[in-house]
Amino acid sequence: MVSSRLLTRRVLPVVLFLVCVILLSRHLPGEQREITPEVLGSVKEESNPKKVPESPPDSQVAVWEEHVGKDIRNAGERDNFVCIMCASQPVAVVLRRYAFTRRLNVMLPRDNNIYLGWPYLLNEVDYRPSVDKFNCLIEPAVYNRTIMKPLFPSDTQFIAIIRDPWSHFKSTFHDLQVDKILGIKAEDPLVEYLRNVGIYDAIYKHHNSNPHRYCIPDGFSVTKNLLSHYLGMPLGFPGDRDDISGNEVAVNSYISQLDKEFGLVMIMEYFDESMLFLKQLMKWSYKDIVYEKVNIFKYTHDSYPDSIKNKHKEWSPIDYIVYDHFRRKMESQIRNGGLAFQNELKNFKRILHTVNQFCKYVKQSLLLNSKITLKEFTFSGYECIFLSENLNHLYLLQRRSDADMTEKIKSYKRTC
């Protein structure tokens, strides 16, 4: 009979060595492991999925350039775009990922700021200077073609993404903690706010509330026609701007102007369809527009009665006019695409499902040096982590910009 001492001295070290080899093999460079659809079929949803760091060290810029930024160019793809209201997930990840992998000249806020002057019009003090024209703009900014057009190449596409104003209002109300700033103690603070919206909005915008607001200047309403403000419509903020909200002719004229100036206005409620239209406009590939499936419609479904929703519509009517116009346009584009577009949409959903299943497998197994091959492209474990919304892509773009600077730029901060 084998003694326990012999097992401890001879067998256990061998077992430990083999375990170390197996673990190291998961992370050492080498031939990528091909993952089959059969393996993905066994992937389970994790209650506490592993997360990548939110603020990676500067050295990771080089790591990501090595693993996701090589041999990705496609013939004819377009690099130049300005995207308004695109800094929210998941479209921000798609655009920042594209900008990083192509090493584009991105218009970035100064220092570690997150806004390009928003909610004010863009000013040169808001962004990091560049000798050359910028390729793209992704971070929060108020649209103004006169200001923006000279800063980008002549073939730049102007794009935006908007969502149902009611859903947008609920998201903004909760994310900016409007009820807490105002001290609303009602059973449903949102309902109470809308019942006395004029009074509460005035309190929120007042200077006395400034210490409690995050990055919102005095006099700016975050619940009234916010979408339209993003799109540059003059609505009286700041005080030296006109307010056309009471002029129906002027509002409709401005929407018609947007229609001509924007190559695409995406609709959040038609997100996958919108991504396909983005792919067509920019001549990108399926791989460029895949995204991590998360709950992007957190505030879409509710049981609020029409009487409450109508109070917001009365308070923020211009946003509904803008949204309804571009939603109808999107629905018309979808209908005009016919069966061919529906087949492309079905194919895109298949790709999204496969990539997301593969990425769940990668996060659970930590097999970064793995890959899956689809008919359209190959996707690696590293690309899965780079796809994640938990990775701070803006941070990576800022750190690379810092490294590329030849001289220190003057700090400036108007909002955030």
HUMO-V553550 format. One record per backbone hydrogen bond with DSSP energy under -1.0 kcal/mol. NH is the residue of the N-H (numbers start at 1). CO is the residue of the C=O. If there is no record, write none. Layout:
BEGIN
nh & co
NH & CO
NH & CO
END
This chain:
BEGIN
nh & co
7 & 3
8 & 4
9 & 5
10 & 6
12 & 7
15 & 11
16 & 12
17 & 13
18 & 14
19 & 15
20 & 16
21 & 17
22 & 18
23 & 19
24 & 20
25 & 21
27 & 24
28 & 24
33 & 369
35 & 371
40 & 36
41 & 37
42 & 39
43 & 40
60 & 57
61 & 58
63 & 59
64 & 60
65 & 61
66 & 62
67 & 63
68 & 64
77 & 74
78 & 282
81 & 135
82 & 157
83 & 137
84 & 159
92 & 88
94 & 90
95 & 91
96 & 92
97 & 93
98 & 94
99 & 95
100 & 96
101 & 97
102 & 98
103 & 100
104 & 99
106 & 104
107 & 136
110 & 126
113 & 110
114 & 416
116 & 140
120 & 117
126 & 123
128 & 108
134 & 151
135 & 105
136 & 105
137 & 81
143 & 230
148 & 144
149 & 145
151 & 148
152 & 149
156 & 153
157 & 80
159 & 82
160 & 264
161 & 84
162 & 266
168 & 164
169 & 165
170 & 166
171 & 167
172 & 168
173 & 169
174 & 170
175 & 171
176 & 172
178 & 173
181 & 177
182 & 178
184 & 179
192 & 188
193 & 189
194 & 190
195 & 191
196 & 192
200 & 196
201 & 197
202 & 198
203 & 199
204 & 200
205 & 201
209 & 206
210 & 207
212 & 209
219 & 205
220 & 217
229 & 225
230 & 226
231 & 227
232 & 229
233 & 228
236 & 242
241 & 238
244 & 234
247 & 244
251 & 247
252 & 248
253 & 249
254 & 250
255 & 251
256 & 252
257 & 253
258 & 254
259 & 255
260 & 256
261 & 257
262 & 258
263 & 158
264 & 158
266 & 160
268 & 162
270 & 267
271 & 268
274 & 270
275 & 271
276 & 272
277 & 273
278 & 274
279 & 275
280 & 276
281 & 277
282 & 278
284 & 279
289 & 286
296 & 294
300 & 297
309 & 305
310 & 306
312 & 308
313 & 309
314 & 310
315 & 311
316 & 312
321 & 317
322 & 318
323 & 319
324 & 320
325 & 321
326 & 322
327 & 323
328 & 324
329 & 325
330 & 326
331 & 327
332 & 328
333 & 329
334 & 330
335 & 331
336 & 332
337 & 333
338 & 335
341 & 337
342 & 338
343 & 339
344 & 340
345 & 341
346 & 342
347 & 343
348 & 344
349 & 345
350 & 346
351 & 347
352 & 348
353 & 349
354 & 350
355 & 351
356 & 352
357 & 353
358 & 354
359 & 355
360 & 356
361 & 357
362 & 358
363 & 359
364 & 360
365 & 361
366 & 362
368 & 366
371 & 33
372 & 379
374 & 377
379 & 372
381 & 370
384 & 380
385 & 381
386 & 382
387 & 383
391 & 388
393 & 391
396 & 392
397 & 393
398 & 394
399 & 395
400 & 396
401 & 397
402 & 398
403 & 399
404 & 400
405 & 401
END
